[in-house]
Amino acid sequence: MLNIKKYLGFEKYSRIEKKYMDRSNAISGIFISIFTILLEVWMIAKVVHNIFFGGKVRTVEWIINHLSSYIVLLISAIIMLIYSICCLRGKRISSALGRIVRYGFSLICLAFGIYIGYLDYAKGNQAFAFNTMMVFVFGFLAWRPYSALIMVTASFLVFLYYCNTVKPIDEGFKINSFTLWLALLMTSINLYVQKMMGIQKDESLEHINAYLKEKTMRDDLTGIPNMHYFRNKTLTALMGPPEELAKLVFLFLDIENFKSYNARYGFAMGNELLKKVAEAIRTVFEFALIARFSDDHFVILTERNGIESRLDDVRKIMCDGEVEVQLGLKVGAYTPPNGDVPPSIACDRARFACNSIKKKYGKYFCEYTEEMDKAFYRRQYVINNVDKAVKEGWIKVFYQPVVYAEDKRLCGVEALARWDDPEYGLIPPSDFVPVLEEYRQIHKLDLCILKNVCNDISKAQRAGDYFVPVSINFSRLDFELVDVLAMVEDCLHEYSVSKSQIHVEITESALNENDVQLVNAIESFRKHGYALWLDDFGSGYSGLNVLKDFQFDMMKIDMQFLRNFSGNDKIRPILKSIVNLAKDISMHTLTEGVETEEAFEYLRSIGCERMQGYLFGKPMPKEELLEKIHSGIYTVYR
């Protein structure tokens, strides 16, 4: 019934339908009005010509009646033309005025047709003017079917009535009039239906486009805006006057302990928490620009006034009813000095401030400072120049000695990355490794280190020097980003290096992620005959589970166990237990961070087989290592 009512014209137009109909009638109106203007100018000119030059005598009454009819129709056509042009150009015209113009022009056309047709009929001629005007009005303009029925029927009844007053209408004229009435009515209804079908297609496309546009602007999970929308809107906000810009601040929100929440309740409940936090942000920061940045991170552009109080409200909503996992909300803030700062950079700076307090208990809010700004630019420099650093050879390999506990003979080295930058000098790993991991570029560094190590071993072998085995630490992300096994195999083949010269180190904390891809990669390394070392044992929370689930050749005991070695009585029995445990499960042991003879003697006494630390040597370039070997400072175990 709804479709029937729509096609009969009894339903109110939607916004799209009204827009389409107005435009369609405006286009038709231009054609009709131009043709009418030309026709009426020609008719007026013809009447004027007949007055002055024609041989046929016309009465004053005839001249006045015809000229006034032509002029009225001409004026109405001009008004219709102006309205149609304005409508097509997108000028804002009230609906009431539009209806007045369209109905006024149509009624004048019909009245003109009836009047001139009546005069022609009275003289015994065909009523062409009437027929022409009827086709103009109902063959080009789209009318609702019920309106068309009323107007067409009324026009014919009036016309036939006046014609009948002159002389009775014969049967043939009635049949012709009925046929024309029916044809015009069907034409008008068909035109309306065709346009409605076109509208439905356009409306369907517009709805699809609106849906797709909404999808590009909204976060699928939380329903709040995404970063694409946020960046566009904040870009506009940053173009405001300086006094308004000074009130604005970018906030970066990070849910503390979200991973623990997911582990405790599962990902479905974790998603519900994200929705809850998003709704809290939407409610509390009602008039601010908000978005989900990624994972459990959100960004806000808001006025500075009262932000800490509002953030407390978000925390309360987030933590309401939660007792088993201690949730928190870390927030970084950045105030742009001017509108030239891109929104992406502003968000990164707020994020940088947030990350600076991530592991600081009791601190939940941090402003971006000038000191952070220097560190931030260093961070951006690392990301922007890692490819160049690899290409230009700024990435260097330093080797830290590993010795046998029995006699301190050199039995291996660990490859450590250093960035020798032409602008910043020697950049420590703590300044570039975490950044490369965060931006998922760490595989470029690790591949570079692998190639440099293989190249150093190959050169030493060609020079007749013995190069001790090298252990290389691979990031967990390497196994996501590249095929690490294939990468190592290709590199060893390229430089003709034996597998026995390379030890593959996997950090214990990387194995806590339950990464199936990493587990499979470790198993593949073992099947291909590589020595696998467990790095930083004891630094994570599930060391015993790692020993249970994986098979490693070497356990590297984390240097944290040797902190305050002399002042903490618990360290010795713990180290002894770890070494004994390793022996029981057929693993060799290596302790990192050995800096004193006291620590060395104790570790040797409990059976630790290898050691590494400043007591035996700091990380050094290959040339220095070889020089110390040649000079006898290091005795090499072969």
N, C-alpha and C positions, 0 to 999 in steps of 0.2 A: 504493500500500500504506500509505503514511503516513496518508492521509485515512481509509482503512478502519479502521486501528488506532485512530485518534483517535476515530472515531465508535462504535467498539466499546468504548472506554474503556480501552484498554491503554497509552495514552501518558500520561506524567506531565503534569499541568496546568502551563501557563505561569503567570507571576505574574498576568497579567490574567485568564486563565481561572479561576484559583483564587479571585481576588477576586470575579469575576462569579458563580461558582457559590455561594460562601459567602453572598453577598448575596441571591441568588435563593432559596436554601434558608432563609435567615433570614426573608425575607418570607413564604414559604409556612409556615414553622414558627410564625410569629405567628398566622396564621389557624387552623392545625390545633390549636395548643395552646389558644387561646382557646375554640374550639368544644369541644375535649375537656374543658377545665376546666368549662365550663358544663354539658356533658352529664353529667360525673361528679358534680358537685355536685347536679344534679337526681336522679341515680340514688341517691346516698347519702341525700339527703333522702327519697326515695321508700321506701328500705329502712327508714329510721328511722321514717317515718310508719306503715308496715305493722306494725312491731314494737309500736308503742304504740296505734295506732288502727285497724289493718287487721283484717279478719275472717279473713283467710287465715293459717293457722298455718304458720310456717317453723321448721325445725329450727335448733338453735344452730350446727350445722356449716354449713348453707346460709348463715346470716347472716354467720358469720365468713369463709367463703370469698368471698362476694360483696363484703362490705364491704372486706376486705383487698385484693381485686382493684381495686375502685373507687379506694381510697385510694392504692395504688401507682401506678395510671395517672394519678391527679390530681397526685401529687407530681412524677412524671416530666414531666407537661405543664407544670407551673409552672416547673420547671428549664429546659425547652425554651423557654418564653416569655421567661424572664430572659436566657438565652443569646442568643436571636434579637434582642431589643431591644439588648443590649450590642453585638452584632455590627453592627447597623444604625447605631448611634451612633458607630462607629469605635473602640470600645474594643479595646485590644490583647489578644487571647485566643490562646493557643497552639493550633496546628493539632491537636495530639493531644487537647487538652481538647474542642475543637469536635467532633472525630470521636466521642469518647466520648459526649458529650451526644446527638448526632444518632443514632448507632447504638443507644445505650441506650434512648432514647425510642422508636425504631422497633421494637426487639426487644420492649420492654414492650408496645407496642401490638399487635404480632403475637401475643405470648404471651396477652395478654388476649383477643384475638379468637378464638384457637384454643380457649382454656379455656371461655369463655362460649358460643362456638358449639358446642363439644362437649357442654356441658351441655344446651343447647337441643335439639340433635340427639337426645340420649339421651331427652329428654321427648317426642320426636316433632315438635318445632317446627322452623321454618326457621332456618338458621344466619346470621341477619342481623348479629350482632355480628362474626363472622369476616369477612363480606363488607365491612362498614363499615371495619374496621381495615385491611384490605388496600387499600381505595381510599384511605384516609388516607395510608398509608405510600408507596404506589407511584403514586398519582394526583396527588400534590402535591409531594412531595420528589423532587429529581432524583438518580438513581442511575446510576452507570456501568452500561452494559448487561450486562456479565458479572456484576456484583454483583446487579443486579436479577434476572437469570436464576436465580442461586443462591438468593437469599432468597425469591423467589416460589415456586420449585419446592420448596424445603425446607419452607416454611410449609404448602403444600398437602399434601405427603407426610405431614408430622406430623399435620395436621388429619385427613386421611383415615384415617391409621393408627388414631388414637384413636377416631374415629367407628366404624370397622370392628370395634373391640373390643367396642362396645356391641351392635351388630347389623350384619350384613353389609350392605355398601353395594350398592344396586341399580344397574342399568345407567343409569337416568335421572339419578341423582345423580352418577354418574361423568362422564356427558356434560356435565352442567351445570357440574361442577367444572372439567372440561378447558376448556370455553368461557370460564369466568371467568378461569382461569389464563392462557389465551392473550390474552384482552382486557387483563388487567392488565399482562402482559409487553409487549404492543405499546404500551399507553399509556405505560408507563415508558420504553421505548426512544424513542418519539416525543417525549415530554417532554424527554428528554436531547438528542436531535438538534436540536430546536427551540432549546433553550437554547444549544447549541454554535454554531448558525448565528447566533444573536444575539451571542454572544461574538465570533465572527469579525468581524462588522460593527463592534462596539465596539473590538476590537483593531486593526482596520484604521484606524479613525478616530483611535485613540490614537497609532498609529505616525505617521500624517500630522501630527497635532498636535505630536508630539515632534520630527518633522523640521522643521516650520515654526518651532517654538520654537528649535531648534538653529540654523536659518538666521538667526533674528533676533538670536542671541547670538554668532555666529561670523563672522569676516571671510571672504568668499568665496575670496579668493586665498590667504591664508596659513594659514587654518584656526585661528588664534588668536582669542581673544575680540575682539568689536568694541566700539565706544565705548558702545553701549546697555548691554551687559552690564557693562562696566567701571564706568560711572557708578553703576549700581545696587549693585554689590558694594562699591565704595569708599565709597558713602554709608553702608552698614552698618559698614564698618571705621572710619569717622570718628566713629561714635557710641560707640566703646569708651572705656574709662577713660583719663584724662589721661596717666597714666604710660606706657600703651601707645601713645597717639597721638604722644607726644614722640619715639618711636623711628622714626616713619614719615616717608618723604619721597617726593614725586612727582618722577618723572624724565620729561623729554621728550627723545626721541632723534631726531636728524636725520642721515640718511646724507649725508655730504659728497661732492660730485661725482657724485651719482646721475644727473643729467642727462647728464653726460659719458659715464657708463657706458652709458646707454641709447643715446646717439648712436653710441658705438663698437660695441656688440654687438647693438643692437636691443631692442625692447620685450619680446620673449619671454625673453631672457636677463636683462633687467631684472627681470621678474617672478620669475625663478628666484632672483635675488639677494635680493629681498624675502622670499621663502620661507626662504632660508638664514638671513637675519638674524632672522626671526621664530622659527625653530627654535632658533637660538643663544640668543635671549632666553629662550625657554621652558625651555631646558636649564639655563642659568646662573642665572636667577632662578626656580628651581624652585618655591619656595613663595610667590612674589609674585603680585600681580594685574597682569596685562599686557594690552595691547590694541594693535591697529593704529589709530592716530589718523586718518591719511589719507596718501595717496601714499607717500612714503618716511619717514614719521614714525611713531613708536611711543611709547606711554606706559607707565609702570610705577609701581605703588605698592608700596614695599618697605621693609624695615628699613634704617636708615642704615648700620649696621655693615658695612664692607668693600665699599661700593658701587663705589668707583673701581677696586678690584681686579677686581671682577666685570665692570665695563664694559670693562676692558682685555681680559678673556677674550672678550667679545662681539666686540670689534674684531679680535682675532686670528683668530677663526673667520671673520668677514666678509671679511677681507683675505687669507685663506689662498689661495695660488695665483694671486693677481691681481697682475700686474706692469705692465700697460699703462695702467691708470687708477688714479691714486692716490686710493683711497677713504679716508674718515675718518668719525668718528662724533662729532658735536657733541652735548653733553648739557647741558640746563638742569635745575636742581633747585629744588624749592620745598617748604619744611616748613610745614604749616598750624599756626598758633598754637593753634587749637582746632577743635572739630568743627563749628563754624558755617560754615566755608568750603565752599561747594558744590564738588563734584568738577570741574565744568566750569571754574570760576574757578581752582581749583588747577592744572589742566592748562594753562590759558592763562598763568598766571604762570610755570610751568616753561618753557613755550614762549617766553615773553618773555625769560627769562634765556638760553635757548638762542640765540635770534635775536641777542642782544646780542654774541655771540662768533662769529657766522657768518662774518665776513670777517676774523677775527683769526687769523693764522697761528700755529700752535703752541699755541693755547689750545683745549682740548676739553671743559672742564667749568666750569660757572658756577652759583653759587648766586644765587637771587633776593634782592636787597637792599632796604633801605629806600628808597634813591635810585631803584631800579627801580620800587618801589611807586608813587611819585609819578608817574613816567612812565606806568606801567601804568594808573593811574586817569585820567590825561589821555587815554590811548588809548581807554579804555572810554567816556569822556565824548564823544569825537569820534564814535564809532559810535552811541552812544545818542542823540546830539543833531543829527546831520547833517540830518535832515528838518526839525527845528525851526529850525536855522540858515538853511536855504534859505527857509523860510516867513517867518521873522522879519526877514530881510534882514541877517543877521550875515555872510553871504558877500559880500565886497566885491571889486570889480575894480580892480586897480592897473595902470597903463600904464607900460611902460618904453620910452623913445624909441629909434627906429631912424633913423639919419641917413645921408645920402649922403656917401661919402668925399670927393667932389670939393670940396664947399663946406660940409659939416656942416648942410645944410638938413634939416629934419624930413620924412621920407618915409613914416613908419609907426610903429606902436607894437606891442608884444607885450602881450597880456592875461595878467595873472598874478593868481592867486587869493590873497586874504587873508581870514582868519577873525577878525572883530572881535567877540570874545565878551564878554558882560556879566560873566562870572565870571573868565575867565582873561586878558582883554584881547586884544591882537593876537596870534593864534597863527600862527607861521610855517608856510609850506607843508610844510616838512620834518617837521612834527609831525602833519599830518593827511592829506596826499596819499598817502604809503605805506600808512597805515592803511586809508584808503578803498579803495585798490587791493587790499589783502590781503583785505578783507571784501566785495569786489565791489560797492562802493557808489559808485565813482568817477564813474559816469555821472551821478549826481545833482548832483555838484559841477560837472562840465563842462557840463551842460545849463544850470545856473544861471548860469555864467560867460557862456555863449553868449547867453542872454536878456538879461543885464545889458549886455553889449557892444552888442547890437542896440538895446536901449532907449537907451543913451547916444548912439549914432550917430543914431538917429531924433530924439531931443530936440535934438541939436546942429543937425541939418538944419532942423528946424522953427524954431529960433532964428536961422537964417541963418548959422550957423558951419560952416566946413568941418572935417570930422573925418577925419583921415588913416586909411588902411587899417589894419585890426587883424589881427594873426596870433593864432590860437587853437590851442593844443596839445591834441590829443585822445589819451587813453590807449588803449593796445592793447585793454584790456578793454572800452572803450566799444563797440567793433565786435562784441564777443561779446554784450553785454548789451542793446544797442538798435540800431535802424537809424539810424546816424549821419547818413547822407545825408538821409533823410526828416526827421530832427530839425532839421538845418540849414536845409533848404528851407522847412519849416513856420515856423521862427523868422524867417527873412528875409522871408517873405511877411507874417507877422503885423505886423512893425515897418516894412515897406516899405523894406527895406535892399537895396542892390544887391550882387550877387555880387563885384563888384570891390572892395568894402569889406572883404571877409573873405578872409584867407589861412589855409588849412588846414595845420597843422603836424603831421607824423608823426615821432616820434622814431626815429632809426636803429636803436636796440636792439630796438624793437618789430618790426622787419622781419626779425629773425634767427630768429623762431619758425616760419617757413614756414607761416604762417596763411593758408589759402586764402581764408577769409572776409574777412580784412583786405586781401589782394591784390585781391580782387574789388571791395571798397569803394573802394580807391584808384583803380581803373580807372573806377568809376562817377563819382567826383568829377571826374575829368579829362574824361569825356564830357559832364558837365553844366557845364563851363566854369569850374571853380574853380581858383584858383592853389594849387599844392601845394608846400609847403616841407619839405625834409628837415632835421629838427632834430638838433642835437648830433652832427653828422658827425665821425667819428673817435673817438667815445666807446665804440663797440662793437668787435667783433672781425672783422666782415665788411663794412666800409664799401665796399670795391671791388665786392663782389658786389651790394650794394644799388644802386650806380651802374649796374652792368651790367643788372640785372633790372628796375629801375623808372625811370620818367621823372618827374623833379621839375623845378620852375621855379627854385627857390632852394635853395642849399646853405648851411645855417647851420653854420659851423665852430665846433666845441666850444671853450668857454673854457679848457679844460685846456691847449690849445696855447700860451696866453699866460702860463701860470704860469712864473715865473722867466725872463721874456722876456730880460732883460738878461744873465742869468748862464748861459744855455745856448745855445751856438753852433749847435746842431742845429735849434733851433726855426725860424729864418728860412728855411733852404732847404726844410724840410718844408712850411711855410706857402706858400712860393712855388710849390712843386710842386702843392699842392692847388688853389691858385687857377688855375694854368695848366691843370690837369686839368679843372676845372670849365668853363673857357672852351672847351676842346677838345670837350666833350660838350654845349655850348650850355646851360650852367646859370649863373645869376647867383650871386654869392657875398655872404655876410654873415658877419662874424666877431663872436662874442659875447665878453663879458668884457674889452672894451677899457677900460683904466683909466689909461693913460699916453700922453702926447703922442708918446713914442718909438715905442710900438707902433702908434699911429694913423698916424704918418708912414711907417713901414715898410709897413704894410698898404696904404696908399694908393699907395705907390711900386710895389708889385707888382701893382696892378690890382684889389684887393678893392673891390667897388662900394659895399657898405653895412656899417655898423658899429653895434654896440650895446654899452653898458657904462656904468659909473659916470662915465667921462669926460664923457659926454653927458647923464647924468641917471639917478638911481635910479628904481625903480618908484614911481609917485605916483597919487593919486586923480584922477579925471576933472577935478574943479574946479581942482586945482593945474595940471594939464596945460594946460587952456584959458586959465588966467590967464597962464601963461608964454608962450603963443602970442600972447595979446592984448597983453602987455607988450613983445613983441619979443625975448624971450630965445630963443625958437625961431622961426626963419623956415621957413615951411611950403612944401614943394615941391608944386606943384599940377600 
